Amino acid sequence: VELSAESFLDQHSLRVSLFRDDVKDSIYRQTDATVTPTVTRVSNVDRVVTQGLELSWQSRDVLLAGLNVSGSATWADARVMENAALPASEGKRWLRIPAQRYTLQTSYRPNAQWLFSGAWRVAGPMFNTQLNTDTNSDVYGGASRVNQVDLQVAWNFAKDWTWSSSIDNLTNSQAWQAHSLPQRSFQTELRYSLK
């Protein structure tokens, strides 16, 4: 369920959304503590509820023509409400959903040939164990904070031809989602469009 309100003013827009997701029988590999000996297997988590608030904003032609800026902030509370297989997990935070997440994107198109863009993503700490016993999330098996900046440039240098280049994770920030997320990487692309 989502309830949203959106406001427009000239080149600006703001959207506020309240959301609630009530999921029954999420499939997850978990330890069944109700049998002896305990068994780890894929089974259902009876009920997981995620609720929260998201603010999203967009602005066009900020300070100069062609400069667009947008951003969002999300606060989410995702919790296991019922889990017959592992009752100790009830009330604990659901896996890999940060309580806070923020984004900021900008793009600048000075003319029809060039496009410059950048993005900054931040996600708060997360849990990767059902009982939320993670104490060090910056390791293999952990789910850590994310703080990443990406940059890209694209050039339409001839009819139907585009060259682009990007740097992902500019600051080489380390983050983990069970394994290490990609470190700083460079990409380039040459594209011809068949219209």
Salt bridges, closest charged atoms under 4 A:
ASP22 OD2 - ARG20 NH2 3.98
ASP22 OD2 - ARG47 NH2 2.91
ASP32 OD2 - ARG41 NH2 2.58
GLU54 OE1 - ARG15 NH2 3.04
ASP77 OD1 - ARG79 NE 2.92
ASP77 OD1 - ARG93 NH1 3.09
GLU82 OE2 - ARG47 NH1 3.76
ASP150 OD2 - ARG121 NH1 2.62
ASP160 OD2 - LYS159 NZ 3.72
ASP160 OD1 - LYS195 NZ 3.59
GLU189 OE2 - ARG191 NH1 2.91
